[in-house]
Structures are given as structure tokens and as C-alpha cells.
């Protein structure tokens, strides 16, 4: 399975593509960051993000997209920009009928490091190790995007297995002892 992780932001938007399956080694496909200037109008910034999301979707053809779920921060302006950038990634993915999952920062940290309160350095270190990278991904936005993709791939596998198990147990049991 190939997953595109998006760490949304108006100033810097991180992208990371991985490939793998739950229980198997993961591999890095691509990572990068797209920047827009705070001096540009919001419409131009969102358009630039949309064009870049489309390029990543076209170039890397993911099976699913994972976007960081926006959480409340003290700076409302930052939250709005993050939400707008995340919405662009969601819309572009929906246009292609790709499944999109939203993961909170604590879910991602817990999935990648085992600690939902891990710092950025610990997340980057684990991403580097899990993807067998020679050097840590820089800047942190690209490491966060890769962590999102890893979290999704692992959670998707667990969710798929749970759904399959629930489907098996939801089937009616054959009648016993009745007339044949």
C-alpha cells in the first residue's frame, strides 16, 4: 500500500510518501516541503498548495492520503491556515476518489514512537529508523508528513483486520437442532 502523508500548513506544507504493509518493512518513496510566502494573498497561497498536492498525487499515485487533524491552538490565525491547507489536500484527494484519513498529532506520535507526547526530535528519529534513512528528513514538516503516512498505514491494517473480524462475528450462526 502506498500512502501520502500531508502535514498541512500555509507557510510550509510537508509531504511524505511511503510504501509497505502492516508487519512488513516500510520504504520511503518521496518527501518534501512546499512553501508559500506570507506576503501573498490567501487565494494565491491556497492555489499554490492545490497545484502541489495535485502534482504529488499525480507523480506518486497513493492508495490513500493521511492528513493531520487540526487541533485547537492558541494562535487562531495559525489554526485557520492549517485547516485551510488541510482542506485543500482533502478536496484534491476526494476529487480522485482516494480515501482520506485524519490523524491527530498525539495519535501519530503514539503510533510512531509509542508515546503520544513525544517531541519532534523523537518522532524524527523514529521515522528515520523505520524508513532506514541515512539522514533525518528535514525540515520537521517532512518528518511529520512521513510519520502521518506511517501512522495511517499501520492503523489502516489494524482497522481492516478489526472490520474483517467484526464481519465474521456479525454473520448469523447456523440453526442447530431444528428440522432439516
Backbone as a printed PyTorch tensor [residue, N CA C, xyz], in Angstrom:
tensor([[[  0.8450,  -1.1690,   0.0000],
         [  0.0000,   0.0000,   0.0000],
         [  0.8940,   1.2370,   0.0000]],

        [[  0.5020,   2.2270,  -0.7490],
         [  1.2500,   3.4800,  -0.8320],
         [  0.4020,   4.5850,  -0.1920]],

        [[  1.0090,   5.3210,   0.7370],
         [  0.2900,   6.3600,   1.4720],
         [  1.0210,   7.6880,   1.3320]],

        [[  0.2480,   8.7420,   1.0510],
         [  0.7550,  10.1040,   1.0570],
         [  0.3470,  10.7370,   2.3730]],

        [[  1.3270,  11.1860,   3.1530],
         [  1.0520,  11.9250,   4.3770],
         [  1.2060,  13.4060,   4.0990]],

        [[  0.2840,  14.2100,   4.6380],
         [  0.3220,  15.6600,   4.4470],
         [  0.2870,  16.3370,   5.8170]],

        [[  1.3510,  17.0740,   6.1060],
         [  1.4070,  17.8950,   7.3130],
         [  1.0370,  19.3100,   6.8770]],

        [[ -0.2550,  19.6890,   7.0080],
         [ -0.7180,  20.9220,   6.3930],
         [ -0.1940,  22.1860,   7.0670]],

        [[  0.0220,  23.1690,   6.2400],
         [  0.4190,  24.4860,   6.7090],
         [  0.4560,  25.4330,   5.5300]],

        [[  0.1510,  26.6910,   5.7770],
         [  0.1870,  27.6700,   4.6920],
         [  1.6050,  28.1040,   4.3700]],

        [[  2.4190,  28.2830,   5.3840],
         [  3.7950,  28.7120,   5.1500],
         [  4.6450,  27.5500,   4.6770]],

        [[  4.5260,  26.4050,   5.3600],
         [  5.2400,  25.1840,   4.9700],
         [  4.2720,  24.0120,   5.0740]],

        [[  4.1340,  23.2810,   3.9880],
         [  3.2720,  22.1030,   3.9530],
         [  4.1570,  20.9010,   3.6540]],

        [[  4.2020,  19.9590,   4.5920],
         [  5.0480,  18.7860,   4.4270],
         [  4.3400,  17.6650,   3.6840]],

        [[  5.1000,  16.9650,   2.8460],
         [  4.5930,  15.8200,   2.0970],
         [  5.5190,  14.6330,   2.3160]],

        [[  4.9520,  13.4550,   2.4360],
         [  5.7580,  12.2510,   2.5560],
         [  5.0110,  11.0670,   1.9920]],

        [[  5.6700,  10.2860,   1.1660],
         [  5.0600,   9.0990,   0.5660],
         [  5.8670,   7.8820,   1.0020]],

        [[  5.1510,   6.8880,   1.5270],
         [  5.7820,   5.6300,   1.9150],
         [  5.0310,   4.4850,   1.2630]],

        [[  5.6770,   3.3460,   1.2980],
         [  5.0730,   2.1360,   0.7660],
         [  5.3360,   1.0160,   1.7500]],

        [[  4.3760,   0.1140,   1.8970],
         [  4.5740,  -1.0100,   2.7920],
         [  3.2500,  -1.6420,   3.1560]],

        [[  3.3160,  -2.4700,   4.1820],
         [  2.1430,  -3.1520,   4.7020],
         [  2.3780,  -3.3940,   6.1860]],

        [[  1.2960,  -3.4810,   6.9570],
         [  1.4690,  -3.7560,   8.3800],
         [  2.2650,  -5.0420,   8.5970]],

        [[  3.2480,  -4.9700,   9.4880],
         [  4.0720,  -6.1380,   9.7850],
         [  5.2270,  -6.3470,   8.8250]],

        [[  5.3630,  -5.4830,   7.8440],
         [  6.4620,  -5.5880,   6.8750],
         [  7.2850,  -4.3110,   6.9040]],

        [[  8.4640,  -4.3920,   6.3380],
         [  9.3380,  -3.2200,   6.2900],
         [  8.7000,  -2.1240,   5.4480]],

        [[  8.8970,  -0.9010,   5.8930],
         [  8.3910,   0.2600,   5.1640],
         [  9.4840,   0.8060,   4.2750]],

        [[  9.0850,   1.4540,   3.1860],
         [ 10.1030,   2.0870,   2.3460],
         [  9.6800,   3.5130,   2.0130]],

        [[ 10.6710,   4.3660,   1.9670],
         [ 10.4760,   5.7610,   1.6090],
         [ 10.3600,   5.8660,   0.0990]],

        [[  9.3340,   6.5710,  -0.3560],
         [  9.1790,   6.8340,  -1.7840],
         [  9.6330,   8.2650,  -2.0810]],

        [[  9.1180,   9.2290,  -1.3000],
         [  9.4870,  10.6370,  -1.5190],
         [  9.0900,  11.4630,  -0.3060]],

        [[  9.7740,  12.5700,  -0.1360],
         [  9.4050,  13.5170,   0.9100],
         [  9.8290,  14.9120,   0.4800]],

        [[  9.1170,  15.9060,   0.9860],
         [  9.4510,  17.2750,   0.6420],
         [  8.5320,  18.2630,   1.3260]],

        [[  8.8110,  19.5170,   1.1070],
         [  8.0370,  20.5990,   1.7050],
         [  7.7450,  21.6340,   0.6280]],

        [[  6.5220,  22.1400,   0.6380],
         [  6.1250,  23.2220,  -0.2490],
         [  5.9270,  24.4550,   0.6170]],

        [[  6.5160,  25.5550,   0.1970],
         [  6.3970,  26.8050,   0.9530],
         [  5.6520,  27.8460,   0.1410]],

        [[  4.8860,  28.6720,   0.8670],
         [  4.2630,  29.8340,   0.2420],
         [  4.6390,  31.0540,   1.0730]],

        [[  4.6280,  32.1900,   0.4430],
         [  5.0270,  33.4300,   1.0990],
         [  3.8600,  34.0570,   1.8520]],

        [[  4.1200,  34.4480,   3.0880],
         [  3.1090,  35.1250,   3.8900],
         [  2.7160,  36.4670,   3.2730]],

        [[  3.5170,  36.9750,   2.3610],
         [  3.2160,  38.2490,   1.6980],
         [  2.1720,  38.0920,   0.5900]],

        [[  1.9580,  36.8610,   0.1130],
         [  0.9860,  36.6290,  -0.9550],
         [ -0.4350,  36.5860,  -0.3960]],

        [[ -1.4010,  36.8700,  -1.2520],
         [ -2.8080,  36.7820,  -0.8670],
         [ -3.1580,  35.3300,  -0.5670]],

        [[ -4.1180,  35.1370,   0.3310],
         [ -4.5130,  33.7960,   0.7480],
         [ -4.9480,  32.9340,  -0.4300]],

        [[ -5.6740,  33.5080,  -1.3690],
         [ -6.1280,  32.7420,  -2.5300],
         [ -4.9730,  32.1970,  -3.3520]],

        [[ -3.9530,  33.0120,  -3.5360],
         [ -2.7770,  32.5630,  -4.2930],
         [ -2.0170,  31.4790,  -3.5370]],

        [[ -1.9630,  31.6140,  -2.2290],
         [ -1.2620,  30.6050,  -1.4270],
         [ -1.9870,  29.2590,  -1.4900]],

        [[ -3.3110,  29.2960,  -1.3690],
         [ -4.0900,  28.0570,  -1.4330],
         [ -4.0400,  27.4450,  -2.8270]],

        [[ -4.0400,  28.2770,  -3.8480],
         [ -3.9130,  27.7850,  -5.2190],
         [ -2.5590,  27.1040,  -5.4220]],

        [[ -1.4910,  27.6900,  -4.8910],
         [ -0.1610,  27.0730,  -4.9980],
         [ -0.1480,  25.7250,  -4.2850]],

        [[ -0.7820,  25.6470,  -3.1200],
         [ -0.8510,  24.3670,  -2.3990],
         [ -1.6440,  23.3450,  -3.2100]],

        [[ -2.7690,  23.7760,  -3.7730],
         [ -3.5990,  22.8630,  -4.5700],
         [ -2.8080,  22.2970,  -5.7460]],

        [[ -2.0630,  23.1370,  -6.4180],
         [ -1.2630,  22.6840,  -7.5580],
         [ -0.1950,  21.6820,  -7.1160]],

        [[  0.3920,  21.9130,  -5.9560],
         [  1.4100,  20.9970,  -5.4510],
         [  0.8160,  19.6820,  -4.9540]],

        [[ -0.3270,  19.7430,  -4.2890],
         [ -0.9910,  18.5000,  -3.8680],
         [ -1.3290,  17.6770,  -5.1070]],

        [[ -1.8820,  18.3110,  -6.1300],
         [ -2.2150,  17.6010,  -7.3650],
         [ -0.9680,  16.9650,  -7.9840]],

        [[  0.1400,  17.6900,  -7.9650],
         [  1.3920,  17.1540,  -8.5240],
         [  1.8470,  15.9260,  -7.7350]],

        [[  1.7860,  15.9940,  -6.4070],
         [  2.1820,  14.8430,  -5.5920],
         [  1.2640,  13.6500,  -5.8470]],

        [[ -0.0390,  13.9090,  -5.9780],
         [ -0.9770,  12.8180,  -6.2480],
         [ -0.7170,  12.1970,  -7.6200]],

        [[ -0.4240,  13.0110,  -8.6010],
         [ -0.1450,  12.5130,  -9.9480],
         [  1.1860,  11.7680,  -9.9970]],

        [[  2.2190,  12.3580,  -9.4200],
         [  3.5560,  11.7710,  -9.5000],
         [  3.6870,  10.4660,  -8.7160]],

        [[  3.0250,  10.3680,  -7.5440],
         [  3.2650,   9.2300,  -6.6590],
         [  2.0910,   8.2710,  -6.5300]],

        [[  0.9380,   8.6110,  -7.0410],
         [ -0.2310,   7.7310,  -7.1030],
         [ -0.4750,   6.9330,  -5.8220]],

        [[ -0.7610,   7.6230,  -4.7360],
         [ -1.0020,   6.9000,  -3.4830],
         [ -2.3330,   6.1460,  -3.5040]],

        [[ -2.4140,   5.1340,  -2.6370],
         [ -3.6620,   4.3950,  -2.4590],
         [ -4.5520,   5.0800,  -1.4310]],

        [[ -3.9360,   5.8870,  -0.5620],
         [ -4.6610,   6.5880,   0.4960],
         [ -3.8710,   7.8360,   0.8800]],

        [[ -4.5740,   8.7610,   1.5220],
         [ -3.9550,  10.0090,   1.9570],
         [ -4.2540,  10.2000,   3.4400]],

        [[ -3.2290,  10.5740,   4.1910],
         [ -3.3720,  10.8520,   5.6200],
         [ -3.0280,  12.3170,   5.8570]],

        [[ -3.9400,  13.0220,   6.5080],
         [ -3.7680,  14.4450,   6.7710],
         [ -3.8430,  14.6650,   8.2790]],

        [[ -2.9900,  15.5600,   8.7710],
         [ -3.0390,  15.8520,  10.2020],
         [ -4.3430,  16.5650,  10.5300]],

        [[ -5.0260,  16.0470,  11.5510],
         [ -6.2710,  16.6650,  12.0190],
         [ -5.9070,  17.9390,  12.7740]],

        [[ -6.5620,  19.0160,  12.4280],
         [ -6.2900,  20.2980,  13.0720],
         [ -6.8050,  20.2550,  14.5020]],

        [[ -5.9910,  20.7250,  15.4120],
         [ -6.3970,  20.7790,  16.8100],
         [ -6.3080,  22.2230,  17.2780]],

        [[ -6.9910,  22.5110,  18.3520],
         [ -7.0370,  23.8840,  18.8500],
         [ -5.6730,  24.3320,  19.3550]],

        [[ -5.2580,  25.4680,  18.8510],
         [ -4.0190,  26.0810,  19.3110],
         [ -4.3700,  27.4650,  19.8330]],

        [[ -3.4210,  28.1030,  20.4540],
         [ -3.6700,  29.4440,  20.9840],
         [ -3.7500,  30.4710,  19.8620]],

        [[ -3.0400,  30.2610,  18.7900],
         [ -3.0000,  31.2160,  17.6990],
         [ -4.0580,  30.8490,  16.6610]],

        [[ -5.1900,  31.5620,  16.6810],
         [ -6.3040,  31.2630,  15.7810],
         [ -5.8840,  31.4120,  14.3220]],

        [[ -5.0410,  32.3630,  14.0200],
         [ -4.5950,  32.5800,  12.6420],
         [ -3.8420,  31.3490,  12.1150]],

        [[ -2.9950,  30.7780,  12.9570],
         [ -2.2600,  29.5720,  12.5760],
         [ -3.2180,  28.4020,  12.3600]],

        [[ -4.1980,  28.2540,  13.2490],
         [ -5.1780,  27.1700,  13.1270],
         [ -5.9510,  27.3020,  11.8180]],

        [[ -6.3530,  28.5120,  11.4800],
         [ -7.1140,  28.7310,  10.2460],
         [ -6.2790,  28.3650,   9.0220]],

        [[ -5.0360,  28.7930,   8.9830],
         [ -4.1670,  28.4670,   7.8540],
         [ -3.9390,  26.9710,   7.7340]],

        [[ -3.7410,  26.3140,   8.8710],
         [ -3.5360,  24.8660,   8.8750],
         [ -4.7920,  24.1520,   8.3790]],

        [[ -5.9500,  24.5910,   8.8540],
         [ -7.2120,  23.9780,   8.4380],
         [ -7.4550,  24.1810,   6.9410]],

        [[ -7.1590,  25.3830,   6.4480],
         [ -7.3480,  25.6520,   5.0220],
         [ -6.4240,  24.7900,   4.1700]],

        [[ -5.1750,  24.6680,   4.5800],
         [ -4.2240,  23.8310,   3.8350],
         [ -4.6440,  22.3680,   3.8770]],

        [[ -5.1060,  21.9060,   5.0340],
         [ -5.5820,  20.5290,   5.1430],
         [ -6.7920,  20.2790,   4.2590]],

        [[ -7.6900,  21.2550,   4.1980],
         [ -8.8870,  21.1190,   3.3550],
         [ -8.5140,  21.0040,   1.8800]],

        [[ -7.4890,  21.7250,   1.4680],
         [ -7.0320,  21.6260,   0.0730],
         [ -6.6030,  20.1900,  -0.2240]],

        [[ -5.8240,  19.5930,   0.6640],
         [ -5.3670,  18.2110,   0.4600],
         [ -6.5410,  17.2360,   0.4410]],

        [[ -7.5250,  17.4680,   1.3030],
         [ -8.6950,  16.5930,   1.3580],
         [ -9.5050,  16.6930,   0.0650]],

        [[ -9.7340,  17.8990,  -0.4130],
         [-10.5190,  18.0990,  -1.6410],
         [ -9.8070,  17.4820,  -2.8490]],

        [[ -8.5120,  17.7120,  -2.9560],
         [ -7.7620,  17.1350,  -4.0880],
         [ -7.8430,  15.6090,  -4.0720]],

        [[ -7.7600,  15.0280,  -2.8870],
         [ -7.8430,  13.5670,  -2.7600],
         [ -9.2390,  13.0740,  -3.0880]],

        [[-10.2500,  13.7830,  -2.6070],
         [-11.6350,  13.3950,  -2.8780],
         [-11.9420,  13.4630,  -4.3720]],

        [[-11.3720,  14.4420,  -5.0400],
         [-11.5650,  14.5820,  -6.4880],
         [-11.1110,  13.3090,  -7.2040]],

        [[-10.1210,  12.6380,  -6.6430],
         [ -9.5930,  11.4050,  -7.2520],
         [-10.1800,  10.1530,  -6.6000]],

        [[-11.1480,  10.3540,  -5.7330],
         [-11.8070,   9.2490,  -5.0310],
         [-10.8370,   8.4430,  -4.1640]],

        [[ -9.8290,   9.1240,  -3.6260],
         [ -8.8780,   8.4620,  -2.7300],
         [ -9.3910,   8.5360,  -1.3000]],

        [[ -9.2600,   7.4620,  -0.5520],
         [ -9.6550,   7.5280,   0.8580],
         [ -8.7230,   8.4700,   1.6230]],

        [[ -9.3190,   9.2770,   2.4870],
         [ -8.5680,  10.2300,   3.2970],
         [ -8.8350,   9.9310,   4.7630]],

        [[ -7.7760,   9.9140,   5.5450],
         [ -7.9060,   9.7320,   6.9900],
         [ -7.2780,  10.9260,   7.6830]],

        [[ -7.8960,  11.3410,   8.7710],
         [ -7.3640,  12.4210,   9.5840],
         [ -6.8400,  11.8250,  10.8860]],

        [[ -5.6180,  12.1720,  11.2370],
         [ -5.0000,  11.6690,  12.4630],
         [ -4.5280,  12.8390,  13.3060]],

        [[ -4.7660,  12.7630,  14.6040],
         [ -4.3090,  13.8200,  15.4990],
         [ -2.8080,  13.6820,  15.7260]],

        [[ -2.1590,  14.7710,  16.0950],
         [ -0.7260,  14.6870,  16.3860],
         [ -0.4040,  13.6390,  17.4500]],

        [[ -1.2290,  13.5170,  18.4880],
         [ -0.9330,  12.5290,  19.5330],
         [ -1.1030,  11.0990,  19.0200]],

        [[ -2.0530,  10.8550,  18.1220],
         [ -2.2000,   9.5250,  17.5120],
         [ -0.9520,   9.1730,  16.7060]],

        [[ -0.4690,  10.1460,  15.9490],
         [  0.7120,   9.9210,  15.1140],
         [  1.9280,   9.6370,  15.9930]],

        [[  2.1290,  10.4610,  17.0050],
         [  3.2720,  10.2740,  17.9070],
         [  3.2090,   8.9090,  18.5900]],

        [[  2.0210,   8.5270,  19.0520],
         [  1.8660,   7.2310,  19.7140],
         [  2.1430,   6.0800,  18.7550]],

        [[  1.6740,   6.1980,  17.5260],
         [  1.8810,   5.1260,  16.5430],
         [  3.3550,   4.9600,  16.2050]],

        [[  4.0500,   6.0730,  16.0520],
         [  5.4400,   6.0240,  15.5840],
         [  6.4370,   5.7990,  16.7150]],

        [[  6.1750,   6.3910,  17.8860],
         [  7.1560,   6.3040,  18.9820],
         [  6.6750,   5.4930,  20.1720]],

        [[  5.3740,   5.2530,  20.2610],
         [  4.8250,   4.5920,  21.4390],
         [  4.4530,   5.5750,  22.5310]],

        [[  4.6790,   6.8630,  22.2920],
         [  4.4090,   7.8950,  23.2840],
         [  3.6600,   9.0390,  22.6050]],

        [[  2.3980,   9.2560,  22.9940],
         [  1.5760,  10.3030,  22.3990],
         [  2.0360,  11.7150,  22.7050]],

        [[  3.0140,  11.8430,  23.6030],
         [  3.5460,  13.1670,  23.9370],
         [  5.0030,  13.3230,  23.5080]],

        [[  5.4400,  12.4840,  22.6110],
         [  6.8390,  12.5330,  22.1440],
         [  7.1320,  13.8770,  21.4890]],

        [[  8.3720,  14.2980,  21.5920],
         [  8.7950,  15.5390,  20.9610],
         [  9.1300,  15.3290,  19.4980]],

        [[  9.2930,  16.4390,  18.7940],
         [  9.6040,  16.3790,  17.3550],
         [ 10.8920,  15.6100,  17.0840]],

        [[ 11.8950,  15.7850,  17.9390],
         [ 13.1730,  15.0930,  17.7340],
         [ 12.9950,  13.5790,  17.8090]],

        [[ 12.1800,  13.1170,  18.7640],
         [ 11.9490,  11.6730,  18.9030],
         [ 11.1650,  11.1330,  17.7060]],

        [[ 10.1700,  11.8820,  17.2370],
         [  9.3920,  11.4610,  16.0630],
         [ 10.3220,  11.3640,  14.8530]],

        [[ 11.1450,  12.3850,  14.6570],
         [ 12.0750,  12.3910,  13.5200],
         [ 13.0360,  11.2170,  13.6040]],

        [[ 13.5370,  10.9330,  14.7990],
         [ 14.4670,   9.8130,  14.9770],
         [ 13.8040,   8.4840,  14.6220]],

        [[ 12.5640,   8.2880,  15.0580],
         [ 11.8800,   7.0270,  14.7620],
         [ 11.5240,   6.9140,  13.2770]],

        [[ 11.1070,   8.0150,  12.6600],
         [ 10.8190,   7.9960,  11.2220],
         [ 12.0860,   7.6090,  10.4590]],

        [[ 13.2050,   8.2010,  10.8410],
         [ 14.4880,   7.9010,  10.1970],
         [ 14.8140,   6.4190,  10.3240]],

        [[ 14.6110,   5.8760,  11.5050],
         [ 14.8980,   4.4580,  11.7610],
         [ 13.9250,   3.5490,  11.0140]],

        [[ 12.6250,   3.8470,  11.0990],
         [ 11.6150,   2.9860,  10.4730],
         [ 11.7390,   2.9340,   8.9590]],

        [[ 12.2010,   4.0420,   8.3710],
         [ 12.3360,   4.0890,   6.9120],
         [ 13.7740,   3.8190,   6.4540]],

        [[ 14.6330,   3.4160,   7.3820],
         [ 16.0450,   3.1030,   7.0800],
         [ 16.7160,   4.2240,   6.2890]],

        [[ 16.4970,   5.4400,   6.7380],
         [ 17.0810,   6.6080,   6.0680],
         [ 18.4840,   6.8690,   6.6210]],

        [[ 19.3790,   7.2930,   5.7600],
         [ 20.7290,   7.6340,   6.1970],
         [ 20.7410,   8.9120,   7.0350]],

        [[ 19.9290,   9.8860,   6.6170],
         [ 19.8570,  11.1680,   7.3090],
         [ 18.4140,  11.4650,   7.6810]],

        [[ 18.2040,  12.1650,   8.7890],
         [ 16.8340,  12.5200,   9.1790],
         [ 16.1970,  13.4410,   8.1430]],

        [[ 14.8990,  13.2760,   7.9060],
         [ 14.2170,  14.1710,   6.9680],
         [ 14.1490,  15.5820,   7.5500]],

        [[ 14.4560,  16.5560,   6.7440],
         [ 14.4220,  17.9610,   7.1580],
         [ 13.6540,  18.7590,   6.1270]],

        [[ 12.9240,  19.7690,   6.5160],
         [ 12.6460,  20.2070,   7.8750],
         [ 11.6540,  19.2790,   8.5710]],

        [[ 11.2710,  19.6550,   9.7790],
         [ 10.3870,  18.8100,  10.5890],
         [  9.0560,  18.5300,   9.8950]],

        [[  8.6090,  19.4360,   9.0350],
         [  7.3320,  19.2280,   8.3350],
         [  7.3650,  17.9690,   7.4730]],

        [[  8.5050,  17.6740,   6.8620],
         [  8.5910,  16.4570,   6.0410],
         [  8.6220,  15.2170,   6.9330]],

        [[  9.2990,  15.2980,   8.0730],
         [  9.3030,  14.1700,   9.0200],
         [  7.8920,  13.9290,   9.5510]],

        [[  7.1640,  15.0000,   9.8460],
         [  5.7910,  14.8630,  10.3330],
         [  4.8840,  14.2480,   9.2680]],

        [[  5.0700,  14.6180,   8.0180],
         [  4.2670,  14.0450,   6.9320],
         [  4.5450,  12.5450,   6.7950]],

        [[  5.8100,  12.1600,   6.9060],
         [  6.1550,  10.7350,   6.8480],
         [  5.5640,   9.9910,   8.0390]],

        [[  5.5980,  10.6090,   9.2150],
         [  5.0160,   9.9870,  10.4070],
         [  3.5090,   9.7890,  10.2290]],

        [[  2.8450,  10.7570,   9.6270],
         [  1.4120,  10.6170,   9.3310],
         [  1.1510,   9.4210,   8.4160]],

        [[  1.9620,   9.2920,   7.3930],
         [  1.7980,   8.1770,   6.4530],
         [  2.0230,   6.8380,   7.1570]],

        [[  3.0480,   6.7650,   8.0050],
         [  3.3350,   5.5320,   8.7510],
         [  2.1670,   5.1990,   9.6740]],

        [[  1.7040,   6.1900,  10.4180],
         [  0.5730,   6.0000,  11.3260],
         [ -0.6280,   5.4510,  10.5620]],

        [[ -0.9230,   6.0460,   9.4420],
         [ -2.0880,   5.6040,   8.6730],
         [ -1.9250,   4.1750,   8.1660]],

        [[ -0.7800,   3.8840,   7.6330],
         [ -0.5650,   2.5350,   7.1030],
         [ -0.7340,   1.4910,   8.2070]],

        [[ -0.1620,   1.7530,   9.3620],
         [ -0.2900,   0.7970,  10.4700],
         [ -1.7110,   0.7400,  11.0130]],

        [[ -2.3610,   1.8840,  11.1690],
         [ -3.7300,   1.8980,  11.6910],
         [ -4.7060,   1.2940,  10.6870]],

        [[ -4.4840,   1.5630,   9.3920],
         [ -5.3470,   1.0100,   8.3620],
         [ -5.3250,  -0.5080,   8.4330]],

        [[ -4.1610,  -1.0880,   8.6160],
         [ -4.0520,  -2.5400,   8.7030],
         [ -4.8180,  -3.0840,   9.8950]],

        [[ -4.6730,  -2.4310,  11.0400],
         [ -5.3800,  -2.8670,  12.2420],
         [ -6.8870,  -2.6940,  12.0740]],

        [[ -7.3110,  -1.5570,  11.5190],
         [ -8.7380,  -1.3090,  11.3160],
         [ -9.3380,  -2.3000,  10.3340]],

        [[ -8.5820,  -2.6470,   9.3010],
         [ -9.0680,  -3.6180,   8.3110],
         [ -9.2570,  -4.9860,   8.9630]],

        [[ -8.2940,  -5.3980,   9.7980],
         [ -8.4160,  -6.6890,  10.4790],
         [ -9.5840,  -6.6970,  11.4560]],

        [[ -9.8030,  -5.5760,  12.1710],
         [-10.9350,  -5.4860,  13.0960],
         [-12.2650,  -5.5600,  12.3430]],

        [[-12.3420,  -4.8690,  11.2170],
         [-13.5740,  -4.8960,  10.4230],
         [-13.8520,  -6.3030,   9.9050]],

        [[-12.8130,  -7.0000,   9.4840],
         [-12.9910,  -8.3750,   8.9960],
         [-13.4620,  -9.2830,  10.1260]],

        [[-12.8790,  -9.1110,  11.3000],
         [-13.2870,  -9.9280,  12.4480],
         [-14.7290,  -9.6090,  12.8350]],

        [[-15.1110,  -8.3470,  12.8140],
         [-16.4840,  -7.9620,  13.1510],
         [-17.4620,  -8.5370,  12.1420]],

        [[-17.0860,  -8.5700,  10.8750],
         [-17.9630,  -9.1120,   9.8410],
         [-18.1900, -10.6020,  10.0550]],

        [[-17.1530, -11.3170,  10.4650],
         [-17.2770, -12.7520,  10.7150],
         [-18.2300, -12.9930,  11.8820]],

        [[-18.0880, -12.1980,  12.9290],
         [-18.9260, -12.3870,  14.1120],
         [-20.3370, -11.8400,  13.9230]],

        [[-20.5630, -11.0440,  12.9200],
         [-21.8970, -10.4870,  12.6710],
         [-22.7590, -11.4520,  11.8820]],

        [[-22.1420, -12.4580,  11.2430],
         [-22.9190, -13.4280,  10.4870],
         [-23.7620, -14.2630,  11.4400]],

        [[-24.9890, -14.5390,  11.0280],
         [-25.8290, -15.3780,  11.8920],
         [-25.2520, -16.7910,  11.9590]],

        [[-25.3550, -17.3620,  13.1420],
         [-24.9010, -18.7420,  13.3230],
         [-25.9260, -19.6770,  12.7040]],

        [[-25.4490, -20.7940,  12.1580],
         [-26.4200, -21.7430,  11.5810],
         [-27.3330, -22.2920,  12.6780]],

        [[-28.5720, -22.4690,  12.2890],
         [-29.5320, -23.0310,  13.2570],
         [-29.1150, -24.4340,  13.6190]],

        [[-29.2660, -24.7790,  14.8740],
         [-28.8920, -26.1340,  15.2800],
         [-30.1070, -26.8080,  15.9270]],

        [[-30.2110, -28.0650,  15.6660],
         [-31.2470, -28.8610,  16.2920],
         [-32.6160, -28.6980,  15.6790]],

        [[-32.7400, -27.8930,  14.6450],
         [-34.0450, -27.6910,  14.0030],
         [-34.2870, -28.7390,  12.9320]],

        [[-35.4650, -28.7080,  12.3510],
         [-35.7640, -29.6710,  11.2910],
         [-34.8830, -29.4330,  10.0590]],

        [[-34.5690, -30.4540,   9.3600],
         [-33.7190, -30.3120,   8.1970],
         [-34.4680, -30.3480,   6.9290]]])
